[in-house]
Amino acid sequence: MSTDEVLAVEDLCCDFLTIEGIVHAVSGMNLSLRRGEIHGLVGESGCGKSVSSRAILGLLDKRRSRARGLVRFDRRNLLALGEKELRAIRGRRISMVFQDPLNSLSPLETVGSQIEEAIANHFSLPPGELHSRAASLLERVGLHPETARQYPFELSGGMQQRVMIAQAISCEPELLIADEPTTALDVTIQAQVLTLLKTLQRELSLSVLLITHNFAVVAETCDRVSVMYAGQIVETAATGELIATPAHPYSKALINCIPRGLATSGDGVSASELAHDSIAAVHRARMPLPVIPGFPPRLYDPPEGCAFAPRCSRSDGACATAPPRLELGDGHVVFCHHRVG
């Protein structure tokens, strides 16, 4: 683990025991998060993004799942720590923003008391100071201090997510994991939440792992991005470079599925185009919306070789074996037998 890394995930595997058999949700995931960056983890639903984030913090149900590998934070393997040691880290040094704030916040307590509880879990402070800190945190995320007296169900979805962010930064963590923080929010509120995350990251010198299925979110927010497919990272690069010149066929297919007005599927695309062009523009041009043929593999019995091979136009016999790790320079890494370009 290098000095500029805040988190290093090495060969992370997560399995679940189900009635149908063992689900290999994450298989050999490798990820490096640098200090002070916003790193996107992008992929379609069910690819293992949220499972891996919960494994990092030891939040998987140990009765029905197993996580193995290395998750290095501050020279310690988080997977090897006991619950007491993890509690000292969760919420204090690593915090998480979940994708459904209404289900994450208690309906029986005011939002102020929930923020105060998050602080009190790690700091012994008098009630007056806890109240003051909660009010200050709400202001910091763009809410009126009086919001502290309200219950979650009295707030809009965007306000609930701001409360979750206030709670997550309440103990000044080093690393913030945001799991689909803009899910179910309208476009305007999405933009406000993402702007807030970027502002807080800069002001608090946070490292952020932003999990999303939306490449437009990645384009507007992230410094670097890792693309995940069927439980594995297939490509990592600086965001602009990956969007302009994707090296893995799956990365390229994902980007080509995004409406980009009159741009053709073979053209490079900027972050601005990704974020601001709309499906309406595609309709006006009467352009078909590209799709990726086929379906992701069943993770009960994942393929031994490249998981994307059955859906890839470049696949051949070599893809029946594990793809090689290719370093393309400047931190651009791809796992593929037949990279694009």
Protein Blocks (a to p, Z undefined) as FASTA:
>chain_A
ZZkbcbdcehiacddddfkbccdfbghiacdddehiacdddddehilpmmmmmmmnopac
fklgccedjddeehiafklpcfklmmmmgoplpccddfblmlmpcfkbcfklmmmmmmmm
mpccdfklmmmmmmmmmmmnopafklmmpcfklpcfklmmmmmmmmmmmnopabdcdehk
lgoiafklmmmmmmmmmmmmmmnopacddddfbfklmmmmmmbdcddeehiafbdcdfkl
mmmmccbfklmmmmmmpcghjacfkbccdfklmmmpcfklmmmnopacdddehjdddfkl
ccfblfklmmpckbcfklmpccddddebjhiacddfbdgZZ
